């Protein structure tokens, strides 16, 4: 479910052209915690090379 939620956030942000409010909207749809999903999305961005932090694999 977490992977699906991350994909939903990424797809919605791509479609909208911005990410503002996307996590909140997805968490309401799925009934999950927003901070947890934000952390998962951030980690997915790091792992995908979209952010300048160290990926889980690199650690």
Beta strands, then each sheet from edge to edge (+ up, - down):
end
